[in-house]
């Protein structure tokens, strides 16, 4: 039996665009981040994932939901 892992980082946030390292702060995804997420969603739409793990930050949750 083998396990295949696929890793995606959260999409671009408003802090990322401002050159700020967010750390524990929880900025929202920027418009660019939302657009990138939509492109990623289209790229993986035919793939299935048995489970999704993400941090409890809103940026990660929003990225995973999309």
mmCIF file of the N, C-alpha and C atoms, coordinates in Angstrom:
data_MODEL
# 
_entry.id   MODEL 
# 
loop_
_atom_site.group_PDB 
_atom_site.id 
_atom_site.type_symbol 
_atom_site.label_atom_id 
_atom_site.label_alt_id 
_atom_site.label_comp_id 
_atom_site.label_asym_id 
_atom_site.label_entity_id 
_atom_site.label_seq_id 
_atom_site.pdbx_PDB_ins_code 
_atom_site.Cartn_x 
_atom_site.Cartn_y 
_atom_site.Cartn_z 
_atom_site.occupancy 
_atom_site.B_iso_or_equiv 
_atom_site.pdbx_formal_charge 
_atom_site.auth_seq_id 
_atom_site.auth_comp_id 
_atom_site.auth_asym_id 
_atom_site.auth_atom_id 
_atom_site.pdbx_PDB_model_num 
ATOM 1   N N  . UNK A 1 1  ? 0.839   -1.172 0.000   1.00 0.00 ? 1  UNK A N  1 
ATOM 2   C CA . UNK A 1 1  ? 0.000   0.000  0.000   1.00 0.00 ? 1  UNK A CA 1 
ATOM 3   C C  . UNK A 1 1  ? 0.890   1.244  0.000   1.00 0.00 ? 1  UNK A C  1 
ATOM 4   N N  . UNK A 1 2  ? 0.505   2.231  -0.763  1.00 0.00 ? 2  UNK A N  1 
ATOM 5   C CA . UNK A 1 2  ? 1.253   3.484  -0.783  1.00 0.00 ? 2  UNK A CA 1 
ATOM 6   C C  . UNK A 1 2  ? 0.315   4.647  -0.480  1.00 0.00 ? 2  UNK A C  1 
ATOM 7   N N  . UNK A 1 3  ? 0.897   5.711  -0.050  1.00 0.00 ? 3  UNK A N  1 
ATOM 8   C CA . UNK A 1 3  ? 0.153   6.930  0.257   1.00 0.00 ? 3  UNK A CA 1 
ATOM 9   C C  . UNK A 1 3  ? 0.688   8.036  -0.632  1.00 0.00 ? 3  UNK A C  1 
ATOM 10  N N  . UNK A 1 4  ? -0.204  8.742  -1.264  1.00 0.00 ? 4  UNK A N  1 
ATOM 11  C CA . UNK A 1 4  ? 0.194   9.883  -2.084  1.00 0.00 ? 4  UNK A CA 1 
ATOM 12  C C  . UNK A 1 4  ? -0.233  11.154 -1.379  1.00 0.00 ? 4  UNK A C  1 
ATOM 13  N N  . UNK A 1 5  ? 0.701   12.051 -1.168  1.00 0.00 ? 5  UNK A N  1 
ATOM 14  C CA . UNK A 1 5  ? 0.419   13.328 -0.525  1.00 0.00 ? 5  UNK A CA 1 
ATOM 15  C C  . UNK A 1 5  ? 0.487   14.449 -1.547  1.00 0.00 ? 5  UNK A C  1 
ATOM 16  N N  . UNK A 1 6  ? -0.452  15.359 -1.453  1.00 0.00 ? 6  UNK A N  1 
ATOM 17  C CA . UNK A 1 6  ? -0.458  16.550 -2.293  1.00 0.00 ? 6  UNK A CA 1 
ATOM 18  C C  . UNK A 1 6  ? -0.477  17.748 -1.352  1.00 0.00 ? 6  UNK A C  1 
ATOM 19  N N  . UNK A 1 7  ? 0.420   18.676 -1.564  1.00 0.00 ? 7  UNK A N  1 
ATOM 20  C CA . UNK A 1 7  ? 0.549   19.828 -0.676  1.00 0.00 ? 7  UNK A CA 1 
ATOM 21  C C  . UNK A 1 7  ? 0.228   21.105 -1.431  1.00 0.00 ? 7  UNK A C  1 
ATOM 22  N N  . UNK A 1 8  ? -0.631  21.901 -0.840  1.00 0.00 ? 8  UNK A N  1 
ATOM 23  C CA . UNK A 1 8  ? -0.927  23.235 -1.356  1.00 0.00 ? 8  UNK A CA 1 
ATOM 24  C C  . UNK A 1 8  ? -0.758  24.230 -0.217  1.00 0.00 ? 8  UNK A C  1 
ATOM 25  N N  . UNK A 1 9  ? -0.061  25.309 -0.459  1.00 0.00 ? 9  UNK A N  1 
ATOM 26  C CA . UNK A 1 9  ? 0.027   26.388 0.531   1.00 0.00 ? 9  UNK A CA 1 
ATOM 27  C C  . UNK A 1 9  ? -1.210  27.272 0.392   1.00 0.00 ? 9  UNK A C  1 
ATOM 28  N N  . UNK A 1 10 ? -1.538  27.988 1.470   1.00 0.00 ? 10 UNK A N  1 
ATOM 29  C CA . UNK A 1 10 ? -2.672  28.904 1.359   1.00 0.00 ? 10 UNK A CA 1 
ATOM 30  C C  . UNK A 1 10 ? -2.394  29.918 0.265   1.00 0.00 ? 10 UNK A C  1 
ATOM 31  N N  . UNK A 1 11 ? -3.452  30.468 -0.265  1.00 0.00 ? 11 UNK A N  1 
ATOM 32  C CA . UNK A 1 11 ? -3.311  31.418 -1.359  1.00 0.00 ? 11 UNK A CA 1 
ATOM 33  C C  . UNK A 1 11 ? -2.873  32.790 -0.833  1.00 0.00 ? 11 UNK A C  1 
ATOM 34  N N  . UNK A 1 12 ? -2.707  33.723 -1.730  1.00 0.00 ? 12 UNK A N  1 
ATOM 35  C CA . UNK A 1 12 ? -2.184  35.058 -1.420  1.00 0.00 ? 12 UNK A CA 1 
ATOM 36  C C  . UNK A 1 12 ? -3.144  35.845 -0.523  1.00 0.00 ? 12 UNK A C  1 
ATOM 37  N N  . UNK A 1 13 ? -2.583  36.445 0.519   1.00 0.00 ? 13 UNK A N  1 
ATOM 38  C CA . UNK A 1 13 ? -3.385  37.254 1.437   1.00 0.00 ? 13 UNK A CA 1 
ATOM 39  C C  . UNK A 1 13 ? -3.119  38.741 1.219   1.00 0.00 ? 13 UNK A C  1 
ATOM 40  N N  . UNK A 1 14 ? -3.914  39.552 1.864   1.00 0.00 ? 14 UNK A N  1 
ATOM 41  C CA . UNK A 1 14 ? -3.702  40.998 1.796   1.00 0.00 ? 14 UNK A CA 1 
ATOM 42  C C  . UNK A 1 14 ? -2.354  41.365 2.409   1.00 0.00 ? 14 UNK A C  1 
ATOM 43  N N  . UNK A 1 15 ? -1.954  40.676 3.468   1.00 0.00 ? 15 UNK A N  1 
ATOM 44  C CA . UNK A 1 15 ? -0.632  40.925 4.065   1.00 0.00 ? 15 UNK A CA 1 
ATOM 45  C C  . UNK A 1 15 ? 0.487   40.545 3.105   1.00 0.00 ? 15 UNK A C  1 
ATOM 46  N N  . UNK A 1 16 ? 0.350   39.405 2.413   1.00 0.00 ? 16 UNK A N  1 
ATOM 47  C CA . UNK A 1 16 ? 1.373   38.996 1.436   1.00 0.00 ? 16 UNK A CA 1 
ATOM 48  C C  . UNK A 1 16 ? 1.605   40.099 0.421   1.00 0.00 ? 16 UNK A C  1 
ATOM 49  N N  . UNK A 1 17 ? 0.522   40.671 -0.076  1.00 0.00 ? 17 UNK A N  1 
ATOM 50  C CA . UNK A 1 17 ? 0.641   41.718 -1.088  1.00 0.00 ? 17 UNK A CA 1 
ATOM 51  C C  . UNK A 1 17 ? 1.295   42.984 -0.533  1.00 0.00 ? 17 UNK A C  1 
ATOM 52  N N  . UNK A 1 18 ? 1.133   43.211 0.766   1.00 0.00 ? 18 UNK A N  1 
ATOM 53  C CA . UNK A 1 18 ? 1.731   44.386 1.402   1.00 0.00 ? 18 UNK A CA 1 
ATOM 54  C C  . UNK A 1 18 ? 3.157   44.121 1.874   1.00 0.00 ? 18 UNK A C  1 
ATOM 55  N N  . UNK A 1 19 ? 3.662   42.897 1.642   1.00 0.00 ? 19 UNK A N  1 
ATOM 56  C CA . UNK A 1 19 ? 5.016   42.555 2.056   1.00 0.00 ? 19 UNK A CA 1 
ATOM 57  C C  . UNK A 1 19 ? 5.129   42.291 3.545   1.00 0.00 ? 19 UNK A C  1 
ATOM 58  N N  . UNK A 1 20 ? 4.015   41.950 4.175   1.00 0.00 ? 20 UNK A N  1 
ATOM 59  C CA . UNK A 1 20 ? 3.990   41.695 5.618   1.00 0.00 ? 20 UNK A CA 1 
ATOM 60  C C  . UNK A 1 20 ? 3.960   40.193 5.856   1.00 0.00 ? 20 UNK A C  1 
ATOM 61  N N  . UNK A 1 21 ? 4.781   39.736 6.776   1.00 0.00 ? 21 UNK A N  1 
ATOM 62  C CA . UNK A 1 21 ? 4.765   38.343 7.187   1.00 0.00 ? 21 UNK A CA 1 
ATOM 63  C C  . UNK A 1 21 ? 3.720   38.206 8.287   1.00 0.00 ? 21 UNK A C  1 
ATOM 64  N N  . UNK A 1 22 ? 2.658   37.458 8.036   1.00 0.00 ? 22 UNK A N  1 
ATOM 65  C CA . UNK A 1 22 ? 1.486   37.441 8.910   1.00 0.00 ? 22 UNK A CA 1 
ATOM 66  C C  . UNK A 1 22 ? 1.699   36.705 10.219  1.00 0.00 ? 22 UNK A C  1 
ATOM 67  N N  . UNK A 1 23 ? 2.442   35.620 10.184  1.00 0.00 ? 23 UNK A N  1 
ATOM 68  C CA . UNK A 1 23 ? 2.623   34.845 11.407  1.00 0.00 ? 23 UNK A CA 1 
ATOM 69  C C  . UNK A 1 23 ? 1.290   34.370 11.951  1.00 0.00 ? 23 UNK A C  1 
ATOM 70  N N  . UNK A 1 24 ? 1.017   34.692 13.220  1.00 0.00 ? 24 UNK A N  1 
ATOM 71  C CA . UNK A 1 24 ? -0.233  34.248 13.863  1.00 0.00 ? 24 UNK A CA 1 
ATOM 72  C C  . UNK A 1 24 ? -1.420  35.132 13.518  1.00 0.00 ? 24 UNK A C  1 
ATOM 73  N N  . UNK A 1 25 ? -1.175  36.287 12.910  1.00 0.00 ? 25 UNK A N  1 
ATOM 74  C CA . UNK A 1 25 ? -2.301  37.116 12.473  1.00 0.00 ? 25 UNK A CA 1 
ATOM 75  C C  . UNK A 1 25 ? -3.048  36.364 11.382  1.00 0.00 ? 25 UNK A C  1 
ATOM 76  N N  . UNK A 1 26 ? -4.273  36.762 11.151  1.00 0.00 ? 26 UNK A N  1 
ATOM 77  C CA . UNK A 1 26 ? -5.096  35.987 10.227  1.00 0.00 ? 26 UNK A CA 1 
ATOM 78  C C  . UNK A 1 26 ? -5.739  36.882 9.170   1.00 0.00 ? 26 UNK A C  1 
ATOM 79  N N  . UNK A 1 27 ? -4.925  37.413 8.245   1.00 0.00 ? 27 UNK A N  1 
ATOM 80  C CA . UNK A 1 27 ? -5.481  38.285 7.210   1.00 0.00 ? 27 UNK A CA 1 
ATOM 81  C C  . UNK A 1 27 ? -6.304  37.483 6.204   1.00 0.00 ? 27 UNK A C  1 
ATOM 82  N N  . UNK A 1 28 ? -7.245  38.130 5.542   1.00 0.00 ? 28 UNK A N  1 
ATOM 83  C CA . UNK A 1 28 ? -8.054  37.432 4.538   1.00 0.00 ? 28 UNK A CA 1 
ATOM 84  C C  . UNK A 1 28 ? -7.273  37.239 3.243   1.00 0.00 ? 28 UNK A C  1 
ATOM 85  N N  . UNK A 1 29 ? -7.790  36.356 2.412   1.00 0.00 ? 29 UNK A N  1 
ATOM 86  C CA . UNK A 1 29 ? -7.237  36.222 1.070   1.00 0.00 ? 29 UNK A CA 1 
ATOM 87  C C  . UNK A 1 29 ? -7.504  37.514 0.308   1.00 0.00 ? 29 UNK A C  1 
ATOM 88  N N  . UNK A 1 30 ? -6.561  37.887 -0.525  1.00 0.00 ? 30 UNK A N  1 
ATOM 89  C CA . UNK A 1 30 ? -6.743  39.068 -1.363  1.00 0.00 ? 30 UNK A CA 1 
ATOM 90  C C  . UNK A 1 30 ? -7.531  38.668 -2.610  1.00 0.00 ? 30 UNK A C  1 
ATOM 91  N N  . UNK A 1 31 ? -7.895  39.650 -3.398  1.00 0.00 ? 31 UNK A N  1 
ATOM 92  C CA . UNK A 1 31 ? -8.580  39.350 -4.661  1.00 0.00 ? 31 UNK A CA 1 
ATOM 93  C C  . UNK A 1 31 ? -7.690  38.475 -5.545  1.00 0.00 ? 31 UNK A C  1 
ATOM 94  N N  . UNK A 1 32 ? -6.391  38.774 -5.565  1.00 0.00 ? 32 UNK A N  1 
ATOM 95  C CA . UNK A 1 32 ? -5.446  37.949 -6.319  1.00 0.00 ? 32 UNK A CA 1 
ATOM 96  C C  . UNK A 1 32 ? -5.444  36.524 -5.776  1.00 0.00 ? 32 UNK A C  1 
ATOM 97  N N  . UNK A 1 33 ? -5.450  36.392 -4.463  1.00 0.00 ? 33 UNK A N  1 
ATOM 98  C CA . UNK A 1 33 ? -5.478  35.064 -3.840  1.00 0.00 ? 33 UNK A CA 1 
ATOM 99  C C  . UNK A 1 33 ? -6.722  34.283 -4.221  1.00 0.00 ? 33 UNK A C  1 
ATOM 100 N N  . UNK A 1 34 ? -7.851  34.952 -4.259  1.00 0.00 ? 34 UNK A N  1 
ATOM 101 C CA . UNK A 1 34 ? -9.101  34.298 -4.652  1.00 0.00 ? 34 UNK A CA 1 
ATOM 102 C C  . UNK A 1 34 ? -9.024  33.860 -6.113  1.00 0.00 ? 34 UNK A C  1 
ATOM 103 N N  . UNK A 1 35 ? -8.490  34.716 -6.969  1.00 0.00 ? 35 UNK A N  1 
ATOM 104 C CA . UNK A 1 35 ? -8.343  34.362 -8.389  1.00 0.00 ? 35 UNK A CA 1 
ATOM 105 C C  . UNK A 1 35 ? -7.403  33.166 -8.564  1.00 0.00 ? 35 UNK A C  1 
ATOM 106 N N  . UNK A 1 36 ? -6.307  33.160 -7.820  1.00 0.00 ? 36 UNK A N  1 
ATOM 107 C CA . UNK A 1 36 ? -5.357  32.046 -7.908  1.00 0.00 ? 36 UNK A CA 1 
ATOM 108 C C  . UNK A 1 36 ? -6.001  30.752 -7.412  1.00 0.00 ? 36 UNK A C  1 
ATOM 109 N N  . UNK A 1 37 ? -6.785  30.873 -6.350  1.00 0.00 ? 37 UNK A N  1 
ATOM 110 C CA . UNK A 1 37 ? -7.482  29.705 -5.828  1.00 0.00 ? 37 UNK A CA 1 
ATOM 111 C C  . UNK A 1 37 ? -8.445  29.127 -6.860  1.00 0.00 ? 37 UNK A C  1 
ATOM 112 N N  . UNK A 1 38 ? -9.146  30.001 -7.564  1.00 0.00 ? 38 UNK A N  1 
ATOM 113 C CA . UNK A 1 38 ? -10.076 29.542 -8.587  1.00 0.00 ? 38 UNK A CA 1 
ATOM 114 C C  . UNK A 1 38 ? -9.338  28.812 -9.709  1.00 0.00 ? 38 UNK A C  1 
ATOM 115 N N  . UNK A 1 39 ? -8.161  29.289 -10.085 1.00 0.00 ? 39 UNK A N  1 
ATOM 116 C CA . UNK A 1 39 ? -7.358  28.605 -11.103 1.00 0.00 ? 39 UNK A CA 1 
ATOM 117 C C  . UNK A 1 39 ? -6.890  27.239 -10.596 1.00 0.00 ? 39 UNK A C  1 
ATOM 118 N N  . UNK A 1 40 ? -6.449  27.197 -9.341  1.00 0.00 ? 40 UNK A N  1 
ATOM 119 C CA . UNK A 1 40 ? -6.020  25.927 -8.758  1.00 0.00 ? 40 UNK A CA 1 
ATOM 120 C C  . UNK A 1 40 ? -7.187  24.947 -8.706  1.00 0.00 ? 40 UNK A C  1 
ATOM 121 N N  . UNK A 1 41 ? -8.356  25.427 -8.299  1.00 0.00 ? 41 UNK A N  1 
ATOM 122 C CA . UNK A 1 41 ? -9.543  24.577 -8.252  1.00 0.00 ? 41 UNK A CA 1 
ATOM 123 C C  . UNK A 1 41 ? -9.806  23.961 -9.627  1.00 0.00 ? 41 UNK A C  1 
ATOM 124 N N  . UNK A 1 42 ? -9.678  24.760 -10.678 1.00 0.00 ? 42 UNK A N  1 
ATOM 125 C CA . UNK A 1 42 ? -9.897  24.251 -12.027 1.00 0.00 ? 42 UNK A CA 1 
ATOM 126 C C  . UNK A 1 42 ? -8.843  23.204 -12.412 1.00 0.00 ? 42 UNK A C  1 
ATOM 127 N N  . UNK A 1 43 ? -7.612  23.380 -11.944 1.00 0.00 ? 43 UNK A N  1 
ATOM 128 C CA . UNK A 1 43 ? -6.546  22.425 -12.259 1.00 0.00 ? 43 UNK A CA 1 
ATOM 129 C C  . UNK A 1 43 ? -6.745  21.067 -11.592 1.00 0.00 ? 43 UNK A C  1 
ATOM 130 N N  . UNK A 1 44 ? -7.353  21.050 -10.409 1.00 0.00 ? 44 UNK A N  1 
ATOM 131 C CA . UNK A 1 44 ? -7.496  19.792 -9.661  1.00 0.00 ? 44 UNK A CA 1 
ATOM 132 C C  . UNK A 1 44 ? -8.933  19.277 -9.631  1.00 0.00 ? 44 UNK A C  1 
ATOM 133 N N  . UNK A 1 45 ? -9.813  19.870 -10.433 1.00 0.00 ? 45 UNK A N  1 
ATOM 134 C CA . UNK A 1 45 ? -11.239 19.520 -10.364 1.00 0.00 ? 45 UNK A CA 1 
ATOM 135 C C  . UNK A 1 45 ? -11.517 18.045 -10.658 1.00 0.00 ? 45 UNK A C  1 
ATOM 136 N N  . UNK A 1 46 ? -10.676 17.381 -11.416 1.00 0.00 ? 46 UNK A N  1 
ATOM 137 C CA . UNK A 1 46 ? -10.899 15.973 -11.745 1.00 0.00 ? 46 UNK A CA 1 
ATOM 138 C C  . UNK A 1 46 ? -10.179 15.024 -10.794 1.00 0.00 ? 46 UNK A C  1 
ATOM 139 N N  . UNK A 1 47 ? -9.499  15.569 -9.796  1.00 0.00 ? 47 UNK A N  1 
ATOM 140 C CA . UNK A 1 47 ? -8.805  14.736 -8.818  1.00 0.00 ? 47 UNK A CA 1 
ATOM 141 C C  . UNK A 1 47 ? -9.695  14.536 -7.596  1.00 0.00 ? 47 UNK A C  1 
ATOM 142 N N  . UNK A 1 48 ? -9.490  13.425 -6.921  1.00 0.00 ? 48 UNK A N  1 
ATOM 143 C CA . UNK A 1 48 ? -10.208 13.192 -5.671  1.00 0.00 ? 48 UNK A CA 1 
ATOM 144 C C  . UNK A 1 48 ? -9.199  13.118 -4.534  1.00 0.00 ? 48 UNK A C  1 
ATOM 145 N N  . UNK A 1 49 ? -9.613  13.599 -3.401  1.00 0.00 ? 49 UNK A N  1 
ATOM 146 C CA . UNK A 1 49 ? -8.770  13.589 -2.199  1.00 0.00 ? 49 UNK A CA 1 
ATOM 147 C C  . UNK A 1 49 ? -9.571  12.912 -1.094  1.00 0.00 ? 49 UNK A C  1 
ATOM 148 N N  . UNK A 1 50 ? -8.959  11.966 -0.414  1.00 0.00 ? 50 UNK A N  1 
ATOM 149 C CA . UNK A 1 50 ? -9.648  11.249 0.655   1.00 0.00 ? 50 UNK A CA 1 
ATOM 150 C C  . UNK A 1 50 ? -9.792  12.084 1.915   1.00 0.00 ? 50 UNK A C  1 
ATOM 151 N N  . UNK A 1 51 ? -8.832  12.960 2.137   1.00 0.00 ? 51 UNK A N  1 
ATOM 152 C CA . UNK A 1 51 ? -8.855  13.768 3.353   1.00 0.00 ? 51 UNK A CA 1 
ATOM 153 C C  . UNK A 1 51 ? -8.096  15.062 3.087   1.00 0.00 ? 51 UNK A C  1 
ATOM 154 N N  . UNK A 1 52 ? -8.496  16.120 3.766   1.00 0.00 ? 52 UNK A N  1 
ATOM 155 C CA . UNK A 1 52 ? -7.818  17.410 3.672   1.00 0.00 ? 52 UNK A CA 1 
ATOM 156 C C  . UNK A 1 52 ? -7.465  17.854 5.082   1.00 0.00 ? 52 UNK A C  1 
ATOM 157 N N  . UNK A 1 53 ? -6.215  18.215 5.278   1.00 0.00 ? 53 UNK A N  1 
ATOM 158 C CA . UNK A 1 53 ? -5.752  18.765 6.550   1.00 0.00 ? 53 UNK A CA 1 
ATOM 159 C C  . UNK A 1 53 ? -5.332  20.195 6.305   1.00 0.00 ? 53 UNK A C  1 
ATOM 160 N N  . UNK A 1 54 ? -5.704  21.092 7.194   1.00 0.00 ? 54 UNK A N  1 
ATOM 161 C CA . UNK A 1 54 ? -5.232  22.471 7.084   1.00 0.00 ? 54 UNK A CA 1 
ATOM 162 C C  . UNK A 1 54 ? -5.204  23.092 8.475   1.00 0.00 ? 54 UNK A C  1 
ATOM 163 N N  . UNK A 1 55 ? -4.505  24.194 8.575   1.00 0.00 ? 55 UNK A N  1 
ATOM 164 C CA . UNK A 1 55 ? -4.451  24.895 9.855   1.00 0.00 ? 55 UNK A CA 1 
ATOM 165 C C  . UNK A 1 55 ? -5.807  25.538 10.117  1.00 0.00 ? 55 UNK A C  1 
ATOM 166 N N  . UNK A 1 56 ? -5.964  26.101 11.292  1.00 0.00 ? 56 UNK A N  1 
ATOM 167 C CA . UNK A 1 56 ? -7.237  26.737 11.636  1.00 0.00 ? 56 UNK A CA 1 
ATOM 168 C C  . UNK A 1 56 ? -7.277  28.215 11.250  1.00 0.00 ? 56 UNK A C  1 
ATOM 169 N N  . UNK A 1 57 ? -6.283  28.684 10.498  1.00 0.00 ? 57 UNK A N  1 
ATOM 170 C CA . UNK A 1 57 ? -6.329  30.071 10.040  1.00 0.00 ? 57 UNK A CA 1 
ATOM 171 C C  . UNK A 1 57 ? -7.380  30.196 8.937   1.00 0.00 ? 57 UNK A C  1 
ATOM 172 N N  . UNK A 1 58 ? -8.040  31.321 8.882   1.00 0.00 ? 58 UNK A N  1 
ATOM 173 C CA . UNK A 1 58 ? -9.080  31.526 7.884   1.00 0.00 ? 58 UNK A CA 1 
ATOM 174 C C  . UNK A 1 58 ? -8.523  31.459 6.462   1.00 0.00 ? 58 UNK A C  1 
ATOM 175 N N  . UNK A 1 59 ? -7.287  31.931 6.271   1.00 0.00 ? 59 UNK A N  1 
ATOM 176 C CA . UNK A 1 59 ? -6.696  31.878 4.931   1.00 0.00 ? 59 UNK A CA 1 
ATOM 177 C C  . UNK A 1 59 ? -6.521  30.451 4.473   1.00 0.00 ? 59 UNK A C  1 
ATOM 178 N N  . UNK A 1 60 ? -6.129  29.559 5.373   1.00 0.00 ? 60 UNK A N  1 
ATOM 179 C CA . UNK A 1 60 ? -5.968  28.146 5.022   1.00 0.00 ? 60 UNK A CA 1 
ATOM 180 C C  . UNK A 1 60 ? -7.316  27.466 4.825   1.00 0.00 ? 60 UNK A C  1 
ATOM 181 N N  . UNK A 1 61 ? -8.262  27.765 5.690   1.00 0.00 ? 61 UNK A N  1 
ATOM 182 C CA . UNK A 1 61 ? -9.596  27.171 5.569   1.00 0.00 ? 61 UNK A CA 1 
ATOM 183 C C  . UNK A 1 61 ? -10.263 27.617 4.275   1.00 0.00 ? 61 UNK A C  1 
ATOM 184 N N  . UNK A 1 62 ? -10.179 28.903 3.961   1.00 0.00 ? 62 UNK A N  1 
ATOM 185 C CA . UNK A 1 62 ? -10.783 29.396 2.730   1.00 0.00 ? 62 UNK A CA 1 
ATOM 186 C C  . UNK A 1 62 ? -10.134 28.787 1.491   1.00 0.00 ? 62 UNK A C  1 
ATOM 187 N N  . UNK A 1 63 ? -8.806  28.643 1.530   1.00 0.00 ? 63 UNK A N  1 
ATOM 188 C CA . UNK A 1 63 ? -8.094  28.018 0.425   1.00 0.00 ? 63 UNK A CA 1 
ATOM 189 C C  . UNK A 1 63 ? -8.557  26.579 0.255   1.00 0.00 ? 63 UNK A C  1 
ATOM 190 N N  . UNK A 1 64 ? -8.666  25.838 1.359   1.00 0.00 ? 64 UNK A N  1 
ATOM 191 C CA . UNK A 1 64 ? -9.068  24.427 1.301   1.00 0.00 ? 64 UNK A CA 1 
ATOM 192 C C  . UNK A 1 64 ? -10.514 24.284 0.817   1.00 0.00 ? 64 UNK A C  1 
ATOM 193 N N  . UNK A 1 65 ? -11.391 25.153 1.250   1.00 0.00 ? 65 UNK A N  1 
ATOM 194 C CA . UNK A 1 65 ? -12.795 25.070 0.843   1.00 0.00 ? 65 UNK A CA 1 
ATOM 195 C C  . UNK A 1 65 ? -12.978 25.305 -0.651  1.00 0.00 ? 65 UNK A C  1 
ATOM 196 N N  . UNK A 1 66 ? -12.198 26.221 -1.193  1.00 0.00 ? 66 UNK A N  1 
ATOM 197 C CA . UNK A 1 66 ? -12.350 26.546 -2.612  1.00 0.00 ? 66 UNK A CA 1 
ATOM 198 C C  . UNK A 1 66 ? -11.886 25.393 -3.469  1.00 0.00 ? 66 UNK A C  1 
# 
